[in-house]
Amino acid sequence: MAPKFGTSGLRGLVTELTADLVADHVRAFLRACPTGGAVFVGRDLRASSPDLAAVVVGTARGEGLDVTDCGALPTPALAMAAMAAGAAAVMVTGSHIPADRNGLKFYTPTGEITKAEEAAILSGLGAAAGGKSGGWSDGAAAAPAFAARYAQAFAGTLAGLRIGVWQHSSVARDLLMQVLAECGAVPVALGRSAQFVPVDTEAVEDHWREAFRGWVAGHGLDAMVSTDGDADRPLLADETGRLVPGDVLGALTAQALRADVVATTVSANTCVDLMGGFSVRRTRIGSPYVIAAMEAAAGARTVGYEPNGGFLLGFAAEGPTGPLAPLMTRDCLLPLLAPLAAARARGLSVSGLVATLPARFTATLRLQGVESSVSVAFLSRVEADPAPLMAAAGLAPVASVDRTDGWRAHLQSGEVLHLRPSGNAPEFRVYAEADSADRAEAIGQKALAAVAAALRA
């Protein structure tokens, strides 16, 4: 698939992310969007990221901007540092997609780029190089500042807990160990990898789920945590090794922070609607839509999250031991620490805390290697007549359909099936919701098999 640009940034095969193509997109971004006269640059741990970051740094300096080179660090750490300085930012990362791909994420001084800014960048491609010479400075302080934010807000709250850290190739793997220790926990390093491991927190493969159960039991852990590659999405497994979905982490974090307004996507678990105490604003899938809904509720104690767990804080909140300034970008640490601290404060296990929520469970699965054009054509057939798919999957008839983003069917059984193409990878997503985790997984697997069969046919 040729490199593709959207609100998630530029993504494509490493072999196709040439220096000229990357420089073109960086120039277009810097000319079309506010920058504050400076740009912060960071990267993940993919083998291709250092060379791409060098292109970004050189291009930005060539446009006359001063560059702060932050090296390898979590995306939210980069965004926090840049926003605090009133500067733009470019993160070199392919997030959760495989190692043979990579990309760029763009931030203005106020946060992630908007849909309008995306259009402006696309229209600015093809401009000649600036031929200027901006300055360079070392941004090594950005990651420690990000860690300090949470060490201060959750100091000592995890005392006595043994928490595994699945390190793999997460750019936050060492920072997670540090923050957990500073919050009082005993962190246990697990599964560190020298090779890049693509981790999609919404669709974790079965062999990893089995590994989590083995690690938790074998090391006597109270929980296990991790992130995706660039650490803007959290992963939490409970004391049995079972994953807690990102949208459940979001609901628990909103509760812990005493939020008034929750902005989340149409695909997120409906437990948040049943909890009470929140005004819930549903959006299309993607952080720009969540951010827009949060901004529309300005003045309220507003938070936002997606099913992948990326959490956005829209107000000045209080952690158990210190303040938390707003951070309007997807973050991995807050939706890990807040639920863990809440469970500890209430004398509950992680699974016990989750059990306090209304019993709605979700499952997310995917078919890889499905191009967008194929997905769109398939969904059109399903929309015209869903009965064949429902019959093939052995599911109840459709009661109503929500087309906010993809095809989200509320079934006569009270269950939910949601189908949509991925917006940033050649994948087809299947979401299911039911009143038990096992039933949600069963619905998702049945639907996935039926979709795969239909696509093969």
Summary of the structure (lengths in Angstrom):
residues: 457
radius of gyration: 21.3
end to end distance: 22.6
largest distance: 63.5
contacts: 1723
relative contact order: 0.11
helix: 37%
strand: 27%
